[in-house]
């Protein structure tokens, strides 16, 4: 049975969990986006896109670049220069297979 949590408390709890997730992703620069995509079908860029979309739905202006800076803790260009490595064929294949599972993504 799901606990009944007031909407404001639920949103605060979700926001805290999201901040913890982004802090972990900022710390784990050894985990490439292609690896996240290969296992979970989403990555840091997806989180950024979801932030920008949620902002737009609420009438808040947030560009994808600004959303990426919120997720990465720096500009995307800086992150790529510091931490991103070329994807291997195996990583790309795993990503394609994982992303295919998202086609029936829940709302």
N, CA, C and O atoms as a GROMACS GRO file, in nm:
protein
  428
    1UNK      N    1   0.085  -0.118   0.000
    1UNK     CA    2   0.000   0.000   0.000
    1UNK      C    3   0.090   0.125   0.000
    1UNK      O    4   0.186   0.133   0.077
    2UNK      N    5   0.058   0.219  -0.084
    2UNK     CA    6   0.134   0.342  -0.096
    2UNK      C    7   0.092   0.439   0.014
    2UNK      O    8  -0.027   0.460   0.037
    3UNK      N    9   0.190   0.495   0.082
    3UNK     CA   10   0.161   0.593   0.186
    3UNK      C   11   0.101   0.718   0.124
    3UNK      O   12   0.139   0.757   0.014
    4UNK      N   13   0.010   0.779   0.193
    4UNK     CA   14  -0.050   0.904   0.147
    4UNK      C   15   0.041   1.018   0.192
    4UNK      O   16   0.056   1.045   0.312
    5UNK      N   17   0.101   1.084   0.096
    5UNK     CA   18   0.192   1.195   0.124
    5UNK      C   19   0.131   1.319   0.061
    5UNK      O   20   0.093   1.316  -0.056
    6UNK      N   21   0.121   1.427   0.135
    6UNK     CA   22   0.069   1.551   0.075
    6UNK      C   23   0.154   1.592  -0.046
    6UNK      O   24   0.275   1.569  -0.048
    7UNK      N   25   0.090   1.652  -0.145
    7UNK     CA   26   0.159   1.688  -0.269
    7UNK      C   27   0.285   1.771  -0.245
    7UNK      O   28   0.389   1.744  -0.305
    8UNK      N   29   0.278   1.870  -0.158
    8UNK     CA   30   0.394   1.957  -0.134
    8UNK      C   31   0.509   1.876  -0.074
    8UNK      O   32   0.625   1.897  -0.111
    9UNK      N   33   0.479   1.787   0.016
    9UNK     CA   34   0.583   1.704   0.077
    9UNK      C   35   0.640   1.607  -0.027
    9UNK      O   36   0.761   1.586  -0.032
   10UNK      N   37   0.554   1.548  -0.108
   10UNK     CA   38   0.600   1.457  -0.213
   10UNK      C   39   0.693   1.528  -0.309
   10UNK      O   40   0.798   1.475  -0.345
   11UNK      N   41   0.655   1.648  -0.352
   11UNK     CA   42   0.739   1.725  -0.443
   11UNK      C   43   0.874   1.761  -0.379
   11UNK      O   44   0.976   1.757  -0.447
   12UNK      N   45   0.875   1.794  -0.252
   12UNK     CA   46   1.000   1.825  -0.182
   12UNK      C   47   1.088   1.701  -0.171
   12UNK      O   48   1.209   1.709  -0.187
   13UNK      N   49   1.027   1.587  -0.144
   13UNK     CA   50   1.100   1.461  -0.135
   13UNK      C   51   1.158   1.424  -0.272
   13UNK      O   52   1.273   1.384  -0.282
   14UNK      N   53   1.077   1.438  -0.376
   14UNK     CA   54   1.125   1.408  -0.511
   14UNK      C   55   1.239   1.502  -0.551
   14UNK      O   56   1.336   1.459  -0.612
   15UNK      N   57   1.226   1.628  -0.517
   15UNK     CA   58   1.332   1.725  -0.548
   15UNK      C   59   1.461   1.690  -0.476
   15UNK      O   60   1.569   1.699  -0.534
   16UNK      N   61   1.451   1.648  -0.350
   16UNK     CA   62   1.571   1.609  -0.275
   16UNK      C   63   1.635   1.485  -0.338
   16UNK      O   64   1.758   1.477  -0.348
   17UNK      N   65   1.554   1.390  -0.379
   17UNK     CA   66   1.607   1.270  -0.444
   17UNK      C   67   1.673   1.306  -0.577
   17UNK      O   68   1.778   1.251  -0.611
   18UNK      N   69   1.614   1.398  -0.652
   18UNK     CA   70   1.673   1.442  -0.779
   18UNK      C   71   1.807   1.511  -0.755
   18UNK      O   72   1.903   1.486  -0.828
   19UNK      N   73   1.814   1.596  -0.654
   19UNK     CA   74   1.941   1.663  -0.623
   19UNK      C   75   2.048   1.560  -0.584
   19UNK      O   76   2.164   1.576  -0.620
   20UNK      N   77   2.008   1.458  -0.513
   20UNK     CA   78   2.104   1.353  -0.476
   20UNK      C   79   2.150   1.277  -0.601
   20UNK      O   80   2.269   1.245  -0.613
   21UNK      N   81   2.058   1.248  -0.691
   21UNK     CA   82   2.093   1.180  -0.816
   21UNK      C   83   2.191   1.264  -0.898
   21UNK      O   84   2.292   1.212  -0.945
   22UNK      N   85   2.162   1.392  -0.915
   22UNK     CA   86   2.252   1.475  -0.994
   22UNK      C   87   2.388   1.491  -0.927
   22UNK      O   88   2.490   1.497  -0.995
   23UNK      N   89   2.391   1.497  -0.794
   23UNK     CA   90   2.520   1.503  -0.724
   23UNK      C   91   2.601   1.376  -0.749
   23UNK      O   92   2.722   1.382  -0.770
   24UNK      N   93   2.535   1.262  -0.747
   24UNK     CA   94   2.603   1.136  -0.774
   24UNK      C   95   2.654   1.131  -0.918
   24UNK      O   96   2.767   1.087  -0.942
   25UNK      N   97   2.574   1.175  -1.012
   25UNK     CA   98   2.616   1.175  -1.152
   25UNK      C   99   2.732   1.271  -1.175
   25UNK      O  100   2.819   1.244  -1.258
   26UNK      N  101   2.735   1.382  -1.103
   26UNK     CA  102   2.848   1.475  -1.114
   26UNK      C  103   2.975   1.412  -1.058
   26UNK      O  104   3.085   1.432  -1.110
   27UNK      N  105   2.959   1.335  -0.952
   27UNK     CA  106   3.073   1.268  -0.889
   27UNK      C  107   3.125   1.153  -0.976
   27UNK      O  108   3.246   1.132  -0.985
   28UNK      N  109   3.035   1.078  -1.038
   28UNK     CA  110   3.073   0.959  -1.114
   28UNK      C  111   3.098   0.992  -1.260
   28UNK      O  112   3.031   0.942  -1.350
   29UNK      N  113   3.196   1.078  -1.282
   29UNK     CA  114   3.232   1.115  -1.419
   29UNK      C  115   3.293   0.999  -1.495
   29UNK      O  116   3.306   1.005  -1.618
   30UNK      N  117   3.330   0.891  -1.424
   30UNK     CA  118   3.381   0.772  -1.490
   30UNK      C  119   3.270   0.696  -1.563
   30UNK      O  120   3.298   0.616  -1.652
   31UNK      N  121   3.146   0.721  -1.527
   31UNK     CA  122   3.033   0.656  -1.592
   31UNK      C  123   2.989   0.746  -1.707
   31UNK      O  124   2.934   0.854  -1.686
   32UNK      N  125   3.013   0.700  -1.828
   32UNK     CA  126   2.980   0.777  -1.947
   32UNK      C  127   2.829   0.776  -1.973
   32UNK      O  128   2.759   0.683  -1.932
   33UNK      N  129   2.780   0.879  -2.041
   33UNK     CA  130   2.639   0.881  -2.078
   33UNK      C  131   2.601   0.759  -2.159
   33UNK      O  132   2.492   0.704  -2.141
   34UNK      N  133   2.687   0.714  -2.248
   34UNK     CA  134   2.657   0.598  -2.330
   34UNK      C  135   2.641   0.474  -2.241
   34UNK      O  136   2.563   0.385  -2.274
   35UNK      N  137   2.715   0.467  -2.129
   35UNK     CA  138   2.699   0.356  -2.035
   35UNK      C  139   2.563   0.363  -1.966
   35UNK      O  140   2.494   0.262  -1.952
   36UNK      N  141   2.525   0.483  -1.923
   36UNK     CA  142   2.393   0.501  -1.862
   36UNK      C  143   2.282   0.462  -1.960
   36UNK      O  144   2.186   0.395  -1.923
   37UNK      N  145   2.299   0.505  -2.085
   37UNK     CA  146   2.200   0.471  -2.188
   37UNK      C  147   2.196   0.321  -2.210
   37UNK      O  148   2.089   0.264  -2.231
   38UNK      N  149   2.312   0.256  -2.207
   38UNK     CA  150   2.320   0.113  -2.231
   38UNK      C  151   2.253   0.030  -2.123
   38UNK      O  152   2.204  -0.080  -2.150
   39UNK      N  153   2.252   0.081  -2.002
   39UNK     CA  154   2.193   0.006  -1.891
   39UNK      C  155   2.050   0.051  -1.862
   39UNK      O  156   1.960  -0.032  -1.846
   40UNK      N  157   2.030   0.182  -1.856
   40UNK     CA  158   1.901   0.232  -1.814
   40UNK      C  159   1.817   0.298  -1.920
   40UNK      O  160   1.699   0.327  -1.898
   41UNK      N  161   1.875   0.322  -2.038
   41UNK     CA  162   1.799   0.384  -2.144
   41UNK      C  163   1.781   0.534  -2.126
   41UNK      O  164   1.698   0.596  -2.194
   42UNK      N  165   1.857   0.594  -2.035
   42UNK     CA  166   1.855   0.739  -2.016
   42UNK      C  167   1.993   0.782  -1.970
   42UNK      O  168   2.074   0.700  -1.927
   43UNK      N  169   2.019   0.913  -1.981
   43UNK     CA  170   2.149   0.965  -1.940
   43UNK      C  171   2.133   1.106  -1.884
   43UNK      O  172   2.021   1.154  -1.865
   44UNK      N  173   2.244   1.169  -1.860
   44UNK     CA  174   2.242   1.306  -1.808
   44UNK      C  175   2.170   1.401  -1.904
   44UNK      O  176   2.097   1.490  -1.860
   45UNK      N  177   2.190   1.381  -2.033
   45UNK     CA  178   2.122   1.467  -2.130
   45UNK      C  179   1.971   1.447  -2.126
   45UNK      O  180   1.895   1.543  -2.141
   46UNK      N  181   1.928   1.324  -2.105
   46UNK     CA  182   1.784   1.298  -2.092
   46UNK      C  183   1.728   1.373  -1.972
   46UNK      O  184   1.623   1.438  -1.982
   47UNK      N  185   1.797   1.365  -1.858
   47UNK     CA  186   1.751   1.438  -1.740
   47UNK      C  187   1.741   1.588  -1.769
   47UNK      O  188   1.646   1.654  -1.728
   48UNK      N  189   1.840   1.638  -1.840
   48UNK     CA  190   1.839   1.780  -1.877
   48UNK      C  191   1.719   1.813  -1.965
   48UNK      O  192   1.651   1.913  -1.943
   49UNK      N  193   1.693   1.728  -2.064
   49UNK     CA  194   1.579   1.750  -2.152
   49UNK      C  195   1.448   1.746  -2.074
   49UNK      O  196   1.359   1.828  -2.097
   50UNK      N  197   1.437   1.652  -1.981
   50UNK     CA  198   1.316   1.641  -1.900
   50UNK      C  199   1.297   1.765  -1.812
   50UNK      O  200   1.184   1.810  -1.793
   51UNK      N  201   1.406   1.820  -1.759
   51UNK     CA  202   1.397   1.943  -1.682
   51UNK      C  203   1.346   2.058  -1.769
   51UNK      O  204   1.255   2.131  -1.729
   52UNK      N  205   1.404   2.073  -1.887
   52UNK     CA  206   1.364   2.181  -1.977
   52UNK      C  207   1.217   2.165  -2.018
   52UNK      O  208   1.143   2.264  -2.023
   53UNK      N  209   1.175   2.043  -2.046
   53UNK     CA  210   1.035   2.018  -2.084
   53UNK      C  211   0.940   2.048  -1.969
   53UNK      O  212   0.836   2.109  -1.989
   54UNK      N  213   0.977   2.006  -1.848
   54UNK     CA  214   0.892   2.032  -1.731
   54UNK      C  215   0.881   2.182  -1.704
   54UNK      O  216   0.775   2.231  -1.666
   55UNK      N  217   0.991   2.254  -1.724
   55UNK     CA  218   0.988   2.399  -1.706
   55UNK      C  219   0.894   2.462  -1.807
   55UNK      O  220   0.811   2.546  -1.772
   56UNK      N  221   0.907   2.422  -1.933
   56UNK     CA  222   0.821   2.476  -2.039
   56UNK      C  223   0.674   2.451  -2.008
   56UNK      O  224   0.590   2.539  -2.025
   57UNK      N  225   0.642   2.329  -1.962
   57UNK     CA  226   0.503   2.294  -1.928
   57UNK      C  227   0.448   2.382  -1.817
   57UNK      O  228   0.327   2.400  -1.806
   58UNK      N  229   0.538   2.438  -1.736
   58UNK     CA  230   0.496   2.522  -1.624
   58UNK      C  231   0.516   2.670  -1.652
   58UNK      O  232   0.504   2.754  -1.562
   59UNK      N  233   0.546   2.702  -1.778
   59UNK     CA  234   0.560   2.842  -1.817
   59UNK      C  235   0.690   2.906  -1.773
   59UNK      O  236   0.700   3.028  -1.766
   60UNK      N  237   0.791   2.823  -1.743
   60UNK     CA  238   0.922   2.873  -1.699
   60UNK      C  239   1.020   2.857  -1.814
   60UNK      O  240   1.026   2.752  -1.878
   61UNK      N  241   1.096   2.962  -1.840
   61UNK     CA  242   1.195   2.957  -1.947
   61UNK      C  243   1.322   2.890  -1.896
   61UNK      O  244   1.387   2.941  -1.805
   62UNK      N  245   1.356   2.777  -1.955
   62UNK     CA  246   1.479   2.705  -1.922
   62UNK      C  247   1.528   2.639  -2.050
   62UNK      O  248   1.466   2.546  -2.100
   63UNK      N  249   1.638   2.688  -2.102
   63UNK     CA  250   1.691   2.630  -2.224
   63UNK      C  251   1.752   2.494  -2.194
   63UNK      O  252   1.781   2.460  -2.079
   64UNK      N  253   1.771   2.416  -2.300
   64UNK     CA  254   1.836   2.286  -2.281
   64UNK      C  255   1.979   2.305  -2.231
   64UNK      O  256   2.025   2.226  -2.148
   65UNK      N  257   2.048   2.407  -2.278
   65UNK     CA  258   2.184   2.432  -2.230
   65UNK      C  259   2.185   2.466  -2.081
   65UNK      O  260   2.270   2.418  -2.006
   66UNK      N  261   2.091   2.549  -2.038
   66UNK     CA  262   2.082   2.583  -1.896
   66UNK      C  263   2.046   2.461  -1.813
   66UNK      O  264   2.099   2.442  -1.703
   67UNK      N  265   1.956   2.378  -1.864
   67UNK     CA  266   1.918   2.256  -1.794
   67UNK      C  267   2.037   2.161  -1.783
   67UNK      O  268   2.056   2.097  -1.680
   68UNK      N  269   2.115   2.152  -1.889
   68UNK     CA  270   2.234   2.066  -1.883
   68UNK      C  271   2.332   2.116  -1.779
   68UNK      O  272   2.394   2.037  -1.709
   69UNK      N  273   2.346   2.247  -1.767
   69UNK     CA  274   2.436   2.302  -1.666
   69UNK      C  275   2.386   2.268  -1.526
   69UNK      O  276   2.467   2.245  -1.435
   70UNK      N  277   2.254   2.265  -1.506
   70UNK     CA  278   2.200   2.224  -1.377
   70UNK      C  279   2.234   2.078  -1.346
   70UNK      O  280   2.266   2.045  -1.232
   71UNK      N  281   2.227   1.992  -1.446
   71UNK     CA  282   2.254   1.850  -1.425
   71UNK      C  283   2.403   1.822  -1.414
   71UNK      O  284   2.446   1.750  -1.324
   72UNK      N  285   2.482   1.880  -1.504
   72UNK     CA  286   2.626   1.852  -1.507
   72UNK      C  287   2.705   1.930  -1.403
   72UNK      O  288   2.815   1.888  -1.366
   73UNK      N  289   2.651   2.041  -1.355
   73UNK     CA  290   2.725   2.125  -1.262
   73UNK      C  291   2.829   2.212  -1.332
   73UNK      O  292   2.912   2.274  -1.266
   74UNK      N  293   2.824   2.216  -1.464
   74UNK     CA  294   2.913   2.296  -1.548
   74UNK      C  295   2.852   2.294  -1.687
   74UNK      O  296   2.754   2.223  -1.712
   75UNK      N  297   2.907   2.372  -1.777
   75UNK     CA  298   2.853   2.369  -1.913
   75UNK      C  299   2.878   2.230  -1.973
   75UNK      O  300   2.971   2.160  -1.935
   76UNK      N  301   2.794   2.195  -2.066
   76UNK     CA  302   2.808   2.065  -2.132
   76UNK      C  303   2.941   2.058  -2.207
   76UNK      O  304   3.007   1.954  -2.208
   77UNK      N  305   2.981   2.168  -2.270
   77UNK     CA  306   3.108   2.170  -2.342
   77UNK      C  307   3.225   2.144  -2.247
   77UNK      O  308   3.317   2.069  -2.281
   78UNK      N  309   3.222   2.205  -2.129
   78UNK     CA  310   3.328   2.181  -2.031
   78UNK      C  311   3.328   2.035  -1.985
   78UNK      O  312   3.434   1.973  -1.974
   79UNK      N  313   3.209   1.982  -1.959
   79UNK     CA  314   3.200   1.842  -1.915
   79UNK      C  315   3.258   1.748  -2.021
   79UNK      O  316   3.337   1.659  -1.991
   80UNK      N  317   3.216   1.769  -2.145
   80UNK     CA  318   3.266   1.684  -2.253
   80UNK      C  319   3.418   1.690  -2.264
   80UNK      O  320   3.484   1.588  -2.280
   81UNK      N  321   3.473   1.810  -2.255
   81UNK     CA  322   3.617   1.827  -2.268
   81UNK      C  323   3.692   1.760  -2.152
   81UNK      O  324   3.802   1.707  -2.171
   82UNK      N  325   3.633   1.762  -2.034
   82UNK     CA  326   3.700   1.707  -1.916
   82UNK      C  327   3.680   1.557  -1.898
   82UNK      O  328   3.771   1.487  -1.853
   83UNK      N  329   3.561   1.507  -1.934
   83UNK     CA  330   3.525   1.372  -1.890
   83UNK      C  331   3.478   1.275  -1.998
   83UNK      O  332   3.485   1.153  -1.978
   84UNK      N  333   3.432   1.324  -2.110
   84UNK     CA  334   3.372   1.232  -2.208
   84UNK      C  335   3.479   1.167  -2.294
   84UNK      O  336   3.573   1.233  -2.341
   85UNK      N  337   3.464   1.038  -2.314
   85UNK     CA  338   3.555   0.961  -2.399
   85UNK      C  339   3.477   0.908  -2.518
   85UNK      O  340   3.354   0.898  -2.512
   86UNK      N  341   3.545   0.873  -2.625
   86UNK     CA  342   3.474   0.818  -2.741
   86UNK      C  343   3.403   0.687  -2.706
   86UNK      O  344   3.456   0.604  -2.632
   87UNK      N  345   3.285   0.670  -2.760
   87UNK     CA  346   3.208   0.548  -2.735
   87UNK      C  347   3.263   0.434  -2.819
   87UNK      O  348   3.305   0.452  -2.934
   88UNK      N  349   3.262   0.316  -2.759
   88UNK     CA  350   3.305   0.196  -2.832
   88UNK      C  351   3.186   0.138  -2.907
   88UNK      O  352   3.071   0.175  -2.881
   89UNK      N  353   3.213   0.049  -3.000
   89UNK     CA  354   3.105  -0.018  -3.073
   89UNK      C  355   3.016  -0.097  -2.976
   89UNK      O  356   2.895  -0.100  -2.992
   90UNK      N  357   3.077  -0.160  -2.876
   90UNK     CA  358   3.000  -0.237  -2.777
   90UNK      C  359   2.908  -0.146  -2.696
   90UNK      O  360   2.793  -0.181  -2.670
   91UNK      N  361   2.958  -0.030  -2.657
   91UNK     CA  362   2.875   0.066  -2.582
   91UNK      C  363   2.758   0.114  -2.667
   91UNK      O  364   2.645   0.123  -2.619
   92UNK      N  365   2.785   0.144  -2.793
   92UNK     CA  366   2.679   0.191  -2.882
   92UNK      C  367   2.574   0.083  -2.906
   92UNK      O  368   2.455   0.114  -2.914
   93UNK      N  369   2.616  -0.042  -2.918
   93UNK     CA  370   2.522  -0.152  -2.938
   93UNK      C  371   2.435  -0.170  -2.814
   93UNK      O  372   2.314  -0.189  -2.825
   94UNK      N  373   2.497  -0.165  -2.696
   94UNK     CA  374   2.421  -0.178  -2.571
   94UNK      C  375   2.321  -0.064  -2.557
   94UNK      O  376   2.208  -0.085  -2.514
   95UNK      N  377   2.363   0.056  -2.594
   95UNK     CA  378   2.275   0.172  -2.588
   95UNK      C  379   2.155   0.153  -2.681
   95UNK      O  380   2.041   0.178  -2.642
   96UNK      N  381   2.180   0.110  -2.803
   96UNK     CA  382   2.070   0.090  -2.900
   96UNK      C  383   1.970  -0.012  -2.849
   96UNK      O  384   1.849   0.007  -2.861
   97UNK      N  385   2.019  -0.121  -2.792
   97UNK     CA  386   1.930  -0.225  -2.741
   97UNK      C  387   1.849  -0.173  -2.622
   97UNK      O  388   1.730  -0.202  -2.610
   98UNK      N  389   1.913  -0.096  -2.535
   98UNK     CA  390   1.845  -0.044  -2.418
   98UNK      C  391   1.741   0.061  -2.457
   98UNK      O  392   1.630   0.060  -2.405
   99UNK      N  393   1.777   0.150  -2.547
   99UNK     CA  394   1.686   0.255  -2.590
   99UNK      C  395   1.563   0.193  -2.658
   99UNK      O  396   1.452   0.246  -2.647
  100UNK      N  397   1.581   0.083  -2.728
  100UNK     CA  398   1.468   0.017  -2.792
  100UNK      C  399   1.364  -0.026  -2.690
  100UNK      O  400   1.244  -0.028  -2.720
  101UNK      N  401   1.409  -0.060  -2.570
  101UNK     CA  402   1.315  -0.100  -2.464
  101UNK      C  403   1.232   0.019  -2.414
  101UNK      O  404   1.126  -0.001  -2.353
  102UNK      N  405   1.278   0.140  -2.440
  102UNK     CA  406   1.206   0.259  -2.394
  102UNK      C  407   1.090   0.297  -2.485
  102UNK      O  408   1.013   0.387  -2.451
  103UNK      N  409   1.077   0.233  -2.596
  103UNK     CA  410   0.970   0.273  -2.690
  103UNK      C  411   0.832   0.266  -2.628
  103UNK      O  412   0.741   0.338  -2.670
  104UNK      N  413   0.815   0.181  -2.529
  104UNK     CA  414   0.687   0.172  -2.457
  104UNK      C  415   0.699   0.241  -2.322
  104UNK      O  416   0.645   0.195  -2.222
  105UNK      N  417   0.772   0.355  -2.322
  105UNK     CA  418   0.800   0.430  -2.198
  105UNK      C  419   0.670   0.471  -2.128
  105UNK      O  420   0.578   0.521  -2.192
  106UNK      N  421   0.665   0.448  -1.997
  106UNK     CA  422   0.547   0.492  -1.923
  106UNK      C  423   0.543   0.644  -1.913
  106UNK      O  424   0.646   0.710  -1.921
  107UNK      N  425   0.426   0.697  -1.894
  107UNK     CA  426   0.409   0.844  -1.882
  107UNK      C  427   0.464   0.895  -1.754
  107UNK      O  428   0.459   1.015  -1.728
   0.00000   0.00000   0.00000
